[in-house]
């Protein structure tokens, strides 16, 4: 089944057109897949991590996911590889830490987020494959949120808990 998925990605040509790169320092972490970056040119940017969806703060593992991302990126110089903004004005991008480490991927590897299959078409082939595999391994090892018997996806949790603050995330 995994092999079929990988071949499908390659044949469909899942690509992410080369976007822009923004450099700055992470000055805040809202949750496990959203942060604030401050750069010298234009100030503060709200960034949504592309390719992952972390538990909401009100759901199981939500705070742990936020703390995991904070530990990775807070006050770190990073680069954001982004292509466009979402409907809420957030930059959608991959967070690249010093040493060329992908923070989005690290969240998946730690079991702190789901790979967001719905938006795989916005990723490069290589990233989509890496993210899918990272989630698979975290599930298999029962890391983080995968230690739960039946973890609830953030999109299902948001649907069941339609608070005003949760309507901001796709």
Chimera marker file (.cmm) of the C-alpha trace (Angstrom):
<marker_set name="trace">
<marker id="1" x="0.000" y="0.000" z="0.000" r="1" g="1" b="0" radius="0.5"/>
<marker id="2" x="2.828" y="2.415" z="0.877" r="1" g="1" b="0" radius="0.5"/>
<marker id="3" x="4.630" y="1.606" z="-2.353" r="1" g="1" b="0" radius="0.5"/>
<marker id="4" x="1.468" y="2.350" z="-4.328" r="1" g="1" b="0" radius="0.5"/>
<marker id="5" x="1.140" y="5.716" z="-2.600" r="1" g="1" b="0" radius="0.5"/>
<marker id="6" x="4.748" y="6.636" z="-3.346" r="1" g="1" b="0" radius="0.5"/>
<marker id="7" x="4.380" y="5.688" z="-6.991" r="1" g="1" b="0" radius="0.5"/>
<marker id="8" x="1.144" y="7.669" z="-7.225" r="1" g="1" b="0" radius="0.5"/>
<marker id="9" x="2.896" y="10.766" z="-5.883" r="1" g="1" b="0" radius="0.5"/>
<marker id="10" x="5.672" y="10.406" z="-8.408" r="1" g="1" b="0" radius="0.5"/>
<marker id="11" x="3.322" y="9.840" z="-11.350" r="1" g="1" b="0" radius="0.5"/>
<marker id="12" x="1.007" y="12.681" z="-10.409" r="1" g="1" b="0" radius="0.5"/>
<marker id="13" x="3.973" y="14.975" z="-10.109" r="1" g="1" b="0" radius="0.5"/>
<marker id="14" x="3.172" y="16.461" z="-6.726" r="1" g="1" b="0" radius="0.5"/>
<marker id="15" x="5.297" y="19.569" z="-6.764" r="1" g="1" b="0" radius="0.5"/>
<marker id="16" x="5.626" y="22.818" z="-4.962" r="1" g="1" b="0" radius="0.5"/>
<marker id="17" x="6.636" y="25.655" z="-7.210" r="1" g="1" b="0" radius="0.5"/>
<marker id="18" x="9.697" y="27.449" z="-5.959" r="1" g="1" b="0" radius="0.5"/>
<marker id="19" x="8.456" y="30.132" z="-3.637" r="1" g="1" b="0" radius="0.5"/>
<marker id="20" x="10.137" y="32.708" z="-1.536" r="1" g="1" b="0" radius="0.5"/>
<marker id="21" x="12.406" y="32.436" z="1.468" r="1" g="1" b="0" radius="0.5"/>
<marker id="22" x="12.007" y="34.612" z="4.516" r="1" g="1" b="0" radius="0.5"/>
<marker id="23" x="14.663" y="34.736" z="7.229" r="1" g="1" b="0" radius="0.5"/>
<marker id="24" x="14.176" y="35.855" z="10.780" r="1" g="1" b="0" radius="0.5"/>
<marker id="25" x="13.881" y="34.815" z="14.401" r="1" g="1" b="0" radius="0.5"/>
<marker id="26" x="10.966" y="32.932" z="15.921" r="1" g="1" b="0" radius="0.5"/>
<marker id="27" x="9.462" y="35.211" z="18.567" r="1" g="1" b="0" radius="0.5"/>
<marker id="28" x="6.365" y="33.227" z="19.472" r="1" g="1" b="0" radius="0.5"/>
<marker id="29" x="4.691" y="29.844" z="19.157" r="1" g="1" b="0" radius="0.5"/>
<marker id="30" x="0.882" y="29.790" z="19.082" r="1" g="1" b="0" radius="0.5"/>
<marker id="31" x="0.433" y="26.015" z="18.889" r="1" g="1" b="0" radius="0.5"/>
<marker id="32" x="2.074" y="22.923" z="17.400" r="1" g="1" b="0" radius="0.5"/>
<marker id="33" x="1.833" y="24.172" z="13.815" r="1" g="1" b="0" radius="0.5"/>
<marker id="34" x="1.725" y="27.978" z="14.035" r="1" g="1" b="0" radius="0.5"/>
<marker id="35" x="4.458" y="30.426" z="14.987" r="1" g="1" b="0" radius="0.5"/>
<marker id="36" x="5.473" y="34.054" z="14.754" r="1" g="1" b="0" radius="0.5"/>
<marker id="37" x="8.612" y="35.123" z="12.918" r="1" g="1" b="0" radius="0.5"/>
<marker id="38" x="10.202" y="38.549" z="13.198" r="1" g="1" b="0" radius="0.5"/>
<marker id="39" x="12.414" y="39.772" z="10.388" r="1" g="1" b="0" radius="0.5"/>
<marker id="40" x="14.372" y="43.001" z="10.043" r="1" g="1" b="0" radius="0.5"/>
<marker id="41" x="12.596" y="44.221" z="6.917" r="1" g="1" b="0" radius="0.5"/>
<marker id="42" x="8.860" y="43.978" z="7.522" r="1" g="1" b="0" radius="0.5"/>
<marker id="43" x="8.294" y="42.965" z="11.131" r="1" g="1" b="0" radius="0.5"/>
<marker id="44" x="6.194" y="40.109" z="12.456" r="1" g="1" b="0" radius="0.5"/>
<marker id="45" x="4.744" y="37.323" z="10.296" r="1" g="1" b="0" radius="0.5"/>
<marker id="46" x="2.306" y="34.620" z="11.325" r="1" g="1" b="0" radius="0.5"/>
<marker id="47" x="3.454" y="31.307" z="9.869" r="1" g="1" b="0" radius="0.5"/>
<marker id="48" x="1.396" y="28.113" z="9.451" r="1" g="1" b="0" radius="0.5"/>
<marker id="49" x="3.585" y="25.027" z="9.076" r="1" g="1" b="0" radius="0.5"/>
<marker id="50" x="2.904" y="23.484" z="5.681" r="1" g="1" b="0" radius="0.5"/>
<marker id="51" x="2.143" y="19.794" z="5.473" r="1" g="1" b="0" radius="0.5"/>
<marker id="52" x="1.243" y="19.145" z="9.094" r="1" g="1" b="0" radius="0.5"/>
<marker id="53" x="-1.748" y="19.584" z="11.384" r="1" g="1" b="0" radius="0.5"/>
<marker id="54" x="-1.088" y="19.553" z="15.126" r="1" g="1" b="0" radius="0.5"/>
<marker id="55" x="-3.613" y="18.929" z="17.910" r="1" g="1" b="0" radius="0.5"/>
<marker id="56" x="-5.491" y="22.015" z="19.056" r="1" g="1" b="0" radius="0.5"/>
<marker id="57" x="-4.575" y="23.456" z="22.449" r="1" g="1" b="0" radius="0.5"/>
<marker id="58" x="-7.896" y="22.264" z="23.911" r="1" g="1" b="0" radius="0.5"/>
<marker id="59" x="-7.423" y="18.685" z="22.801" r="1" g="1" b="0" radius="0.5"/>
<marker id="60" x="-5.199" y="15.866" z="24.022" r="1" g="1" b="0" radius="0.5"/>
<marker id="61" x="-1.538" y="16.470" z="23.172" r="1" g="1" b="0" radius="0.5"/>
<marker id="62" x="-2.251" y="20.057" z="22.063" r="1" g="1" b="0" radius="0.5"/>
<marker id="63" x="-0.076" y="21.704" z="24.689" r="1" g="1" b="0" radius="0.5"/>
<marker id="64" x="2.635" y="19.052" z="24.363" r="1" g="1" b="0" radius="0.5"/>
<marker id="65" x="2.751" y="19.702" z="20.620" r="1" g="1" b="0" radius="0.5"/>
<marker id="66" x="3.046" y="23.462" z="21.197" r="1" g="1" b="0" radius="0.5"/>
<marker id="67" x="5.852" y="22.925" z="23.721" r="1" g="1" b="0" radius="0.5"/>
<marker id="68" x="7.636" y="20.576" z="21.313" r="1" g="1" b="0" radius="0.5"/>
<marker id="69" x="7.592" y="23.195" z="18.540" r="1" g="1" b="0" radius="0.5"/>
<marker id="70" x="8.619" y="25.902" z="20.999" r="1" g="1" b="0" radius="0.5"/>
<marker id="71" x="11.617" y="23.833" z="22.108" r="1" g="1" b="0" radius="0.5"/>
<marker id="72" x="12.658" y="23.393" z="18.471" r="1" g="1" b="0" radius="0.5"/>
<marker id="73" x="12.270" y="26.944" z="17.188" r="1" g="1" b="0" radius="0.5"/>
<marker id="74" x="11.788" y="29.605" z="19.870" r="1" g="1" b="0" radius="0.5"/>
<marker id="75" x="14.364" y="32.404" z="19.555" r="1" g="1" b="0" radius="0.5"/>
<marker id="76" x="16.073" y="30.445" z="16.792" r="1" g="1" b="0" radius="0.5"/>
<marker id="77" x="17.150" y="31.996" z="13.501" r="1" g="1" b="0" radius="0.5"/>
<marker id="78" x="15.155" y="30.192" z="10.824" r="1" g="1" b="0" radius="0.5"/>
<marker id="79" x="14.265" y="30.368" z="7.173" r="1" g="1" b="0" radius="0.5"/>
<marker id="80" x="10.706" y="29.950" z="5.979" r="1" g="1" b="0" radius="0.5"/>
<marker id="81" x="10.337" y="28.422" z="2.532" r="1" g="1" b="0" radius="0.5"/>
<marker id="82" x="6.890" y="29.581" z="1.491" r="1" g="1" b="0" radius="0.5"/>
<marker id="83" x="4.817" y="29.836" z="-1.649" r="1" g="1" b="0" radius="0.5"/>
<marker id="84" x="1.611" y="31.661" z="-0.690" r="1" g="1" b="0" radius="0.5"/>
<marker id="85" x="-0.636" y="32.878" z="2.095" r="1" g="1" b="0" radius="0.5"/>
<marker id="86" x="-3.718" y="31.044" z="3.274" r="1" g="1" b="0" radius="0.5"/>
<marker id="87" x="-7.208" y="32.530" z="3.477" r="1" g="1" b="0" radius="0.5"/>
<marker id="88" x="-6.364" y="33.988" z="6.903" r="1" g="1" b="0" radius="0.5"/>
<marker id="89" x="-3.242" y="35.798" z="5.710" r="1" g="1" b="0" radius="0.5"/>
<marker id="90" x="-0.754" y="33.373" z="7.258" r="1" g="1" b="0" radius="0.5"/>
<marker id="91" x="2.330" y="32.370" z="5.306" r="1" g="1" b="0" radius="0.5"/>
<marker id="92" x="2.265" y="28.625" z="4.590" r="1" g="1" b="0" radius="0.5"/>
<marker id="93" x="5.733" y="27.240" z="4.735" r="1" g="1" b="0" radius="0.5"/>
<marker id="94" x="8.430" y="24.868" z="5.766" r="1" g="1" b="0" radius="0.5"/>
<marker id="95" x="10.526" y="25.979" z="8.736" r="1" g="1" b="0" radius="0.5"/>
<marker id="96" x="14.214" y="25.351" z="8.125" r="1" g="1" b="0" radius="0.5"/>
<marker id="97" x="16.403" y="25.428" z="11.231" r="1" g="1" b="0" radius="0.5"/>
<marker id="98" x="20.188" y="25.834" z="11.315" r="1" g="1" b="0" radius="0.5"/>
<marker id="99" x="21.830" y="22.710" z="9.947" r="1" g="1" b="0" radius="0.5"/>
<marker id="100" x="19.098" y="22.469" z="7.283" r="1" g="1" b="0" radius="0.5"/>
<marker id="101" x="16.734" y="20.699" z="9.718" r="1" g="1" b="0" radius="0.5"/>
<marker id="102" x="13.028" y="20.719" z="8.792" r="1" g="1" b="0" radius="0.5"/>
<marker id="103" x="10.990" y="21.669" z="11.905" r="1" g="1" b="0" radius="0.5"/>
<marker id="104" x="7.730" y="20.522" z="10.280" r="1" g="1" b="0" radius="0.5"/>
<marker id="105" x="9.239" y="17.066" z="9.738" r="1" g="1" b="0" radius="0.5"/>
<marker id="106" x="10.662" y="17.004" z="13.279" r="1" g="1" b="0" radius="0.5"/>
<marker id="107" x="7.153" y="17.575" z="14.685" r="1" g="1" b="0" radius="0.5"/>
<marker id="108" x="5.927" y="14.554" z="12.717" r="1" g="1" b="0" radius="0.5"/>
<marker id="109" x="8.864" y="12.403" z="13.771" r="1" g="1" b="0" radius="0.5"/>
<marker id="110" x="8.168" y="13.190" z="17.439" r="1" g="1" b="0" radius="0.5"/>
<marker id="111" x="4.511" y="12.203" z="17.067" r="1" g="1" b="0" radius="0.5"/>
<marker id="112" x="3.330" y="15.772" z="17.670" r="1" g="1" b="0" radius="0.5"/>
<marker id="113" x="1.309" y="16.217" z="14.473" r="1" g="1" b="0" radius="0.5"/>
<marker id="114" x="-0.443" y="14.506" z="11.585" r="1" g="1" b="0" radius="0.5"/>
<marker id="115" x="0.807" y="14.729" z="8.029" r="1" g="1" b="0" radius="0.5"/>
<marker id="116" x="-1.860" y="16.824" z="6.329" r="1" g="1" b="0" radius="0.5"/>
<marker id="117" x="-2.576" y="14.643" z="3.280" r="1" g="1" b="0" radius="0.5"/>
<marker id="118" x="-5.246" y="17.024" z="2.051" r="1" g="1" b="0" radius="0.5"/>
<marker id="119" x="-2.562" y="19.565" z="1.153" r="1" g="1" b="0" radius="0.5"/>
<marker id="120" x="0.162" y="17.198" z="-0.064" r="1" g="1" b="0" radius="0.5"/>
<marker id="121" x="-0.150" y="18.785" z="-3.511" r="1" g="1" b="0" radius="0.5"/>
<marker id="122" x="1.411" y="21.951" z="-2.032" r="1" g="1" b="0" radius="0.5"/>
<marker id="123" x="4.569" y="20.067" z="-1.039" r="1" g="1" b="0" radius="0.5"/>
<marker id="124" x="7.477" y="18.844" z="-3.103" r="1" g="1" b="0" radius="0.5"/>
<marker id="125" x="7.455" y="15.137" z="-3.977" r="1" g="1" b="0" radius="0.5"/>
<marker id="126" x="10.359" y="14.572" z="-1.613" r="1" g="1" b="0" radius="0.5"/>
<marker id="127" x="8.696" y="16.376" z="1.318" r="1" g="1" b="0" radius="0.5"/>
<marker id="128" x="5.372" y="14.586" z="0.840" r="1" g="1" b="0" radius="0.5"/>
<marker id="129" x="7.155" y="11.234" z="0.889" r="1" g="1" b="0" radius="0.5"/>
<marker id="130" x="9.293" y="12.148" z="3.918" r="1" g="1" b="0" radius="0.5"/>
<marker id="131" x="6.302" y="13.509" z="5.861" r="1" g="1" b="0" radius="0.5"/>
<marker id="132" x="4.150" y="10.479" z="5.126" r="1" g="1" b="0" radius="0.5"/>
<marker id="133" x="6.937" y="8.134" z="6.189" r="1" g="1" b="0" radius="0.5"/>
<marker id="134" x="7.648" y="10.139" z="9.367" r="1" g="1" b="0" radius="0.5"/>
<marker id="135" x="4.012" y="9.881" z="10.435" r="1" g="1" b="0" radius="0.5"/>
<marker id="136" x="3.995" y="6.165" z="9.643" r="1" g="1" b="0" radius="0.5"/>
<marker id="137" x="7.098" y="5.536" z="11.795" r="1" g="1" b="0" radius="0.5"/>
<marker id="138" x="5.798" y="7.664" z="14.703" r="1" g="1" b="0" radius="0.5"/>
<marker id="139" x="2.510" y="5.725" z="14.614" r="1" g="1" b="0" radius="0.5"/>
<marker id="140" x="4.323" y="2.409" z="14.548" r="1" g="1" b="0" radius="0.5"/>
<marker id="141" x="6.544" y="3.397" z="17.485" r="1" g="1" b="0" radius="0.5"/>
<marker id="142" x="3.528" y="4.900" z="19.317" r="1" g="1" b="0" radius="0.5"/>
<marker id="143" x="5.329" y="8.207" z="19.846" r="1" g="1" b="0" radius="0.5"/>
<marker id="144" x="3.629" y="11.302" z="21.206" r="1" g="1" b="0" radius="0.5"/>
<marker id="145" x="-0.044" y="11.520" z="20.314" r="1" g="1" b="0" radius="0.5"/>
<marker id="146" x="0.187" y="8.038" z="18.790" r="1" g="1" b="0" radius="0.5"/>
<marker id="147" x="0.512" y="6.623" z="22.317" r="1" g="1" b="0" radius="0.5"/>
<marker id="148" x="-3.260" y="7.173" z="22.601" r="1" g="1" b="0" radius="0.5"/>
<marker id="149" x="-5.545" y="4.313" z="21.677" r="1" g="1" b="0" radius="0.5"/>
<marker id="150" x="-7.560" y="6.379" z="19.164" r="1" g="1" b="0" radius="0.5"/>
<marker id="151" x="-6.161" y="9.887" z="18.669" r="1" g="1" b="0" radius="0.5"/>
<marker id="152" x="-8.685" y="12.359" z="17.288" r="1" g="1" b="0" radius="0.5"/>
<marker id="153" x="-7.503" y="14.326" z="14.273" r="1" g="1" b="0" radius="0.5"/>
<marker id="154" x="-7.488" y="18.112" z="14.695" r="1" g="1" b="0" radius="0.5"/>
<marker id="155" x="-9.931" y="18.561" z="11.791" r="1" g="1" b="0" radius="0.5"/>
<marker id="156" x="-12.443" y="16.231" z="13.439" r="1" g="1" b="0" radius="0.5"/>
<marker id="157" x="-11.879" y="17.860" z="16.830" r="1" g="1" b="0" radius="0.5"/>
<marker id="158" x="-12.454" y="21.348" z="15.361" r="1" g="1" b="0" radius="0.5"/>
<marker id="159" x="-15.688" y="20.147" z="13.735" r="1" g="1" b="0" radius="0.5"/>
<marker id="160" x="-16.930" y="18.734" z="17.048" r="1" g="1" b="0" radius="0.5"/>
<marker id="161" x="-15.805" y="21.840" z="19.003" r="1" g="1" b="0" radius="0.5"/>
<marker id="162" x="-16.728" y="24.837" z="16.828" r="1" g="1" b="0" radius="0.5"/>
<marker id="163" x="-15.370" y="27.620" z="18.983" r="1" g="1" b="0" radius="0.5"/>
<marker id="164" x="-14.620" y="30.985" z="17.438" r="1" g="1" b="0" radius="0.5"/>
<marker id="165" x="-10.844" y="30.614" z="17.891" r="1" g="1" b="0" radius="0.5"/>
<marker id="166" x="-10.852" y="27.264" z="16.102" r="1" g="1" b="0" radius="0.5"/>
<marker id="167" x="-12.528" y="28.624" z="12.995" r="1" g="1" b="0" radius="0.5"/>
<marker id="168" x="-9.253" y="30.234" z="11.969" r="1" g="1" b="0" radius="0.5"/>
<marker id="169" x="-7.512" y="26.984" z="11.067" r="1" g="1" b="0" radius="0.5"/>
<marker id="170" x="-8.274" y="25.107" z="7.883" r="1" g="1" b="0" radius="0.5"/>
<link id1="1" id2="2" r="1" g="1" b="0" radius="0.2"/>
<link id1="2" id2="3" r="1" g="1" b="0" radius="0.2"/>
<link id1="3" id2="4" r="1" g="1" b="0" radius="0.2"/>
<link id1="4" id2="5" r="1" g="1" b="0" radius="0.2"/>
<link id1="5" id2="6" r="1" g="1" b="0" radius="0.2"/>
<link id1="6" id2="7" r="1" g="1" b="0" radius="0.2"/>
<link id1="7" id2="8" r="1" g="1" b="0" radius="0.2"/>
<link id1="8" id2="9" r="1" g="1" b="0" radius="0.2"/>
<link id1="9" id2="10" r="1" g="1" b="0" radius="0.2"/>
<link id1="10" id2="11" r="1" g="1" b="0" radius="0.2"/>
<link id1="11" id2="12" r="1" g="1" b="0" radius="0.2"/>
<link id1="12" id2="13" r="1" g="1" b="0" radius="0.2"/>
<link id1="13" id2="14" r="1" g="1" b="0" radius="0.2"/>
<link id1="14" id2="15" r="1" g="1" b="0" radius="0.2"/>
<link id1="15" id2="16" r="1" g="1" b="0" radius="0.2"/>
<link id1="16" id2="17" r="1" g="1" b="0" radius="0.2"/>
<link id1="17" id2="18" r="1" g="1" b="0" radius="0.2"/>
<link id1="18" id2="19" r="1" g="1" b="0" radius="0.2"/>
<link id1="19" id2="20" r="1" g="1" b="0" radius="0.2"/>
<link id1="20" id2="21" r="1" g="1" b="0" radius="0.2"/>
<link id1="21" id2="22" r="1" g="1" b="0" radius="0.2"/>
<link id1="22" id2="23" r="1" g="1" b="0" radius="0.2"/>
<link id1="23" id2="24" r="1" g="1" b="0" radius="0.2"/>
<link id1="24" id2="25" r="1" g="1" b="0" radius="0.2"/>
<link id1="25" id2="26" r="1" g="1" b="0" radius="0.2"/>
<link id1="26" id2="27" r="1" g="1" b="0" radius="0.2"/>
<link id1="27" id2="28" r="1" g="1" b="0" radius="0.2"/>
<link id1="28" id2="29" r="1" g="1" b="0" radius="0.2"/>
<link id1="29" id2="30" r="1" g="1" b="0" radius="0.2"/>
<link id1="30" id2="31" r="1" g="1" b="0" radius="0.2"/>
<link id1="31" id2="32" r="1" g="1" b="0" radius="0.2"/>
<link id1="32" id2="33" r="1" g="1" b="0" radius="0.2"/>
<link id1="33" id2="34" r="1" g="1" b="0" radius="0.2"/>
<link id1="34" id2="35" r="1" g="1" b="0" radius="0.2"/>
<link id1="35" id2="36" r="1" g="1" b="0" radius="0.2"/>
<link id1="36" id2="37" r="1" g="1" b="0" radius="0.2"/>
<link id1="37" id2="38" r="1" g="1" b="0" radius="0.2"/>
<link id1="38" id2="39" r="1" g="1" b="0" radius="0.2"/>
<link id1="39" id2="40" r="1" g="1" b="0" radius="0.2"/>
<link id1="40" id2="41" r="1" g="1" b="0" radius="0.2"/>
<link id1="41" id2="42" r="1" g="1" b="0" radius="0.2"/>
<link id1="42" id2="43" r="1" g="1" b="0" radius="0.2"/>
<link id1="43" id2="44" r="1" g="1" b="0" radius="0.2"/>
<link id1="44" id2="45" r="1" g="1" b="0" radius="0.2"/>
<link id1="45" id2="46" r="1" g="1" b="0" radius="0.2"/>
<link id1="46" id2="47" r="1" g="1" b="0" radius="0.2"/>
<link id1="47" id2="48" r="1" g="1" b="0" radius="0.2"/>
<link id1="48" id2="49" r="1" g="1" b="0" radius="0.2"/>
<link id1="49" id2="50" r="1" g="1" b="0" radius="0.2"/>
<link id1="50" id2="51" r="1" g="1" b="0" radius="0.2"/>
<link id1="51" id2="52" r="1" g="1" b="0" radius="0.2"/>
<link id1="52" id2="53" r="1" g="1" b="0" radius="0.2"/>
<link id1="53" id2="54" r="1" g="1" b="0" radius="0.2"/>
<link id1="54" id2="55" r="1" g="1" b="0" radius="0.2"/>
<link id1="55" id2="56" r="1" g="1" b="0" radius="0.2"/>
<link id1="56" id2="57" r="1" g="1" b="0" radius="0.2"/>
<link id1="57" id2="58" r="1" g="1" b="0" radius="0.2"/>
<link id1="58" id2="59" r="1" g="1" b="0" radius="0.2"/>
<link id1="59" id2="60" r="1" g="1" b="0" radius="0.2"/>
<link id1="60" id2="61" r="1" g="1" b="0" radius="0.2"/>
<link id1="61" id2="62" r="1" g="1" b="0" radius="0.2"/>
<link id1="62" id2="63" r="1" g="1" b="0" radius="0.2"/>
<link id1="63" id2="64" r="1" g="1" b="0" radius="0.2"/>
<link id1="64" id2="65" r="1" g="1" b="0" radius="0.2"/>
<link id1="65" id2="66" r="1" g="1" b="0" radius="0.2"/>
<link id1="66" id2="67" r="1" g="1" b="0" radius="0.2"/>
<link id1="67" id2="68" r="1" g="1" b="0" radius="0.2"/>
<link id1="68" id2="69" r="1" g="1" b="0" radius="0.2"/>
<link id1="69" id2="70" r="1" g="1" b="0" radius="0.2"/>
<link id1="70" id2="71" r="1" g="1" b="0" radius="0.2"/>
<link id1="71" id2="72" r="1" g="1" b="0" radius="0.2"/>
<link id1="72" id2="73" r="1" g="1" b="0" radius="0.2"/>
<link id1="73" id2="74" r="1" g="1" b="0" radius="0.2"/>
<link id1="74" id2="75" r="1" g="1" b="0" radius="0.2"/>
<link id1="75" id2="76" r="1" g="1" b="0" radius="0.2"/>
<link id1="76" id2="77" r="1" g="1" b="0" radius="0.2"/>
<link id1="77" id2="78" r="1" g="1" b="0" radius="0.2"/>
<link id1="78" id2="79" r="1" g="1" b="0" radius="0.2"/>
<link id1="79" id2="80" r="1" g="1" b="0" radius="0.2"/>
<link id1="80" id2="81" r="1" g="1" b="0" radius="0.2"/>
<link id1="81" id2="82" r="1" g="1" b="0" radius="0.2"/>
<link id1="82" id2="83" r="1" g="1" b="0" radius="0.2"/>
<link id1="83" id2="84" r="1" g="1" b="0" radius="0.2"/>
<link id1="84" id2="85" r="1" g="1" b="0" radius="0.2"/>
<link id1="85" id2="86" r="1" g="1" b="0" radius="0.2"/>
<link id1="86" id2="87" r="1" g="1" b="0" radius="0.2"/>
<link id1="87" id2="88" r="1" g="1" b="0" radius="0.2"/>
<link id1="88" id2="89" r="1" g="1" b="0" radius="0.2"/>
<link id1="89" id2="90" r="1" g="1" b="0" radius="0.2"/>
<link id1="90" id2="91" r="1" g="1" b="0" radius="0.2"/>
<link id1="91" id2="92" r="1" g="1" b="0" radius="0.2"/>
<link id1="92" id2="93" r="1" g="1" b="0" radius="0.2"/>
<link id1="93" id2="94" r="1" g="1" b="0" radius="0.2"/>
<link id1="94" id2="95" r="1" g="1" b="0" radius="0.2"/>
<link id1="95" id2="96" r="1" g="1" b="0" radius="0.2"/>
<link id1="96" id2="97" r="1" g="1" b="0" radius="0.2"/>
<link id1="97" id2="98" r="1" g="1" b="0" radius="0.2"/>
<link id1="98" id2="99" r="1" g="1" b="0" radius="0.2"/>
<link id1="99" id2="100" r="1" g="1" b="0" radius="0.2"/>
<link id1="100" id2="101" r="1" g="1" b="0" radius="0.2"/>
<link id1="101" id2="102" r="1" g="1" b="0" radius="0.2"/>
<link id1="102" id2="103" r="1" g="1" b="0" radius="0.2"/>
<link id1="103" id2="104" r="1" g="1" b="0" radius="0.2"/>
<link id1="104" id2="105" r="1" g="1" b="0" radius="0.2"/>
<link id1="105" id2="106" r="1" g="1" b="0" radius="0.2"/>
<link id1="106" id2="107" r="1" g="1" b="0" radius="0.2"/>
<link id1="107" id2="108" r="1" g="1" b="0" radius="0.2"/>
<link id1="108" id2="109" r="1" g="1" b="0" radius="0.2"/>
<link id1="109" id2="110" r="1" g="1" b="0" radius="0.2"/>
<link id1="110" id2="111" r="1" g="1" b="0" radius="0.2"/>
<link id1="111" id2="112" r="1" g="1" b="0" radius="0.2"/>
<link id1="112" id2="113" r="1" g="1" b="0" radius="0.2"/>
<link id1="113" id2="114" r="1" g="1" b="0" radius="0.2"/>
<link id1="114" id2="115" r="1" g="1" b="0" radius="0.2"/>
<link id1="115" id2="116" r="1" g="1" b="0" radius="0.2"/>
<link id1="116" id2="117" r="1" g="1" b="0" radius="0.2"/>
<link id1="117" id2="118" r="1" g="1" b="0" radius="0.2"/>
<link id1="118" id2="119" r="1" g="1" b="0" radius="0.2"/>
<link id1="119" id2="120" r="1" g="1" b="0" radius="0.2"/>
<link id1="120" id2="121" r="1" g="1" b="0" radius="0.2"/>
<link id1="121" id2="122" r="1" g="1" b="0" radius="0.2"/>
<link id1="122" id2="123" r="1" g="1" b="0" radius="0.2"/>
<link id1="123" id2="124" r="1" g="1" b="0" radius="0.2"/>
<link id1="124" id2="125" r="1" g="1" b="0" radius="0.2"/>
<link id1="125" id2="126" r="1" g="1" b="0" radius="0.2"/>
<link id1="126" id2="127" r="1" g="1" b="0" radius="0.2"/>
<link id1="127" id2="128" r="1" g="1" b="0" radius="0.2"/>
<link id1="128" id2="129" r="1" g="1" b="0" radius="0.2"/>
<link id1="129" id2="130" r="1" g="1" b="0" radius="0.2"/>
<link id1="130" id2="131" r="1" g="1" b="0" radius="0.2"/>
<link id1="131" id2="132" r="1" g="1" b="0" radius="0.2"/>
<link id1="132" id2="133" r="1" g="1" b="0" radius="0.2"/>
<link id1="133" id2="134" r="1" g="1" b="0" radius="0.2"/>
<link id1="134" id2="135" r="1" g="1" b="0" radius="0.2"/>
<link id1="135" id2="136" r="1" g="1" b="0" radius="0.2"/>
<link id1="136" id2="137" r="1" g="1" b="0" radius="0.2"/>
<link id1="137" id2="138" r="1" g="1" b="0" radius="0.2"/>
<link id1="138" id2="139" r="1" g="1" b="0" radius="0.2"/>
<link id1="139" id2="140" r="1" g="1" b="0" radius="0.2"/>
<link id1="140" id2="141" r="1" g="1" b="0" radius="0.2"/>
<link id1="141" id2="142" r="1" g="1" b="0" radius="0.2"/>
<link id1="142" id2="143" r="1" g="1" b="0" radius="0.2"/>
<link id1="143" id2="144" r="1" g="1" b="0" radius="0.2"/>
<link id1="144" id2="145" r="1" g="1" b="0" radius="0.2"/>
<link id1="145" id2="146" r="1" g="1" b="0" radius="0.2"/>
<link id1="146" id2="147" r="1" g="1" b="0" radius="0.2"/>
<link id1="147" id2="148" r="1" g="1" b="0" radius="0.2"/>
<link id1="148" id2="149" r="1" g="1" b="0" radius="0.2"/>
<link id1="149" id2="150" r="1" g="1" b="0" radius="0.2"/>
<link id1="150" id2="151" r="1" g="1" b="0" radius="0.2"/>
<link id1="151" id2="152" r="1" g="1" b="0" radius="0.2"/>
<link id1="152" id2="153" r="1" g="1" b="0" radius="0.2"/>
<link id1="153" id2="154" r="1" g="1" b="0" radius="0.2"/>
<link id1="154" id2="155" r="1" g="1" b="0" radius="0.2"/>
<link id1="155" id2="156" r="1" g="1" b="0" radius="0.2"/>
<link id1="156" id2="157" r="1" g="1" b="0" radius="0.2"/>
<link id1="157" id2="158" r="1" g="1" b="0" radius="0.2"/>
<link id1="158" id2="159" r="1" g="1" b="0" radius="0.2"/>
<link id1="159" id2="160" r="1" g="1" b="0" radius="0.2"/>
<link id1="160" id2="161" r="1" g="1" b="0" radius="0.2"/>
<link id1="161" id2="162" r="1" g="1" b="0" radius="0.2"/>
<link id1="162" id2="163" r="1" g="1" b="0" radius="0.2"/>
<link id1="163" id2="164" r="1" g="1" b="0" radius="0.2"/>
<link id1="164" id2="165" r="1" g="1" b="0" radius="0.2"/>
<link id1="165" id2="166" r="1" g="1" b="0" radius="0.2"/>
<link id1="166" id2="167" r="1" g="1" b="0" radius="0.2"/>
<link id1="167" id2="168" r="1" g="1" b="0" radius="0.2"/>
<link id1="168" id2="169" r="1" g="1" b="0" radius="0.2"/>
<link id1="169" id2="170" r="1" g="1" b="0" radius="0.2"/>
</marker_set>
